[in-house]
């Protein structure tokens, strides 16, 4: 990323038609990524009291945090510190004092959503997450990561009716967390490793990372990685990663003004011609034809501006 600390929070400031929502109001979404040996507790790089180790934080909103990398500590309402790690979800409830931080000898990555509810959904969430100190083990789940990433894209690009869309996505996130936490004990270790590999692929769509490096990160040989990936996904890892990049290309073609050449470069295709050929083989249209047909179909006359500096993280 070029810097060791990276924190991005996108506030949902779009005013929807008639201010419609589903009883849930999403205030912001984002992610935090910290490289090894960066001590966030006492760092002056992010001056935000929500990370202050001594003061903790009290807020009138829910905060849902999904940790996909690293090990840390959380403490609720002055209770004993508890270790948290990748695959864990924290559900911070309104007016609940808490503090948490990552351990400096690990890389750290988390996704989060801040939201408020009406009285009905407040009670519903309390019913499904009865503990005041909610730490939920969902393991590695690619679908959950994609939902957080999509929520960030929706808010970042200011898509119309985003509040309605985000409310529906939050329902999906909460339901998935409940389901995965109940099924977690039945999942096999190797399946969890493949889920971890898929998350690494999702988070490195814009980076030149090899399948061998992914296998090394999840702690198995490349041969076993390819074998197990095929078992659990019915696809070869190379094809799966390739399809992820094609799908991201579709999104960028519709939602940004990046050129075909820029998208090809961002998604690590070896050449613009190879990208166009691969895209047409997968989608049935060239990137240019796809963009024109989709924009025409949705009556979009002006595309949103691309994010400054592109989207590149690792």
Helices and strands as residue ranges (DSSP letters): E 5-11, G 17-19, E 24-34, G 49-51, E 62-69, E 71-76, E 82-85, E 88-92, E 98-102, E 108-117, H 119-128, E 134-137, H 142-156, H 162-183, G 184-186, H 189-203, H 211-217, H 222-233, H 237-255, H 260-266, H 272-283, H 287-297
